[in-house]
């Protein structure tokens, strides 16, 4: 996934909550999320669209990505130790 896909998912998230992001606010979100893994970010944006009750802040999105990445890492470690369940 690339920055274009991240932008698309962020746009879909905003639209799904009826939030009209100004070009500047959209750019700020993209800039502040750019250091995150694009795959994890895209998955978290999709999850946010489906599960959150309001449009998330940058901090909430970052937290969701961190939580998702931690769960993936734990699942992989579990598979290494116990094998797939």
C-alpha positions, -999 to +999 in steps of 0.1 A: +000+000+000+011+035-007+003+071+003-024+073-023-042+043-007-038+059+027-053+092+014-082+073-001-090+055+031-088+087+051-112+104+026-136+074+030-134+077+067-142+114+067-171+110+043-186+081+063-188+105+093-200+134+072-168+153+080-157+177+053-119+179+057-103+211+044-073+206+022-051+218+050-066+195+076-064+166+052-027+174+046-021+176+084-036+142+089-015+127+061+017+143+074+012+133+110+004+097+100+031+093+073+056+076+096+033+047+103+033+015+084+009+020+054-007-014+056-014-012+093-026+024+089-050+015+060-064-015+080-069+008+110-086+034+090-110+008+077-117-005+112-122+030+125-148+036+098-167+005+108-164+007+146-159+042+158-188+065+166-172+097+156-144+109+133-112+101+151-084+125+160-048+119+148-040+106+182-068+081+181-058+068+147-022+065+159-033+046+190-054+022+168-024+015+146-002+009+176-028-014+192-033-033+159+005-037+154+009-051+189-019-076+184-004-088+152+030-092+169+015-111+198-004-134+173+029-141+154+047-149+187+019-172+197+021-190+164+059-194+168+055-209+203+023-229+200+017-232+163-015-218+146-046-223+167 
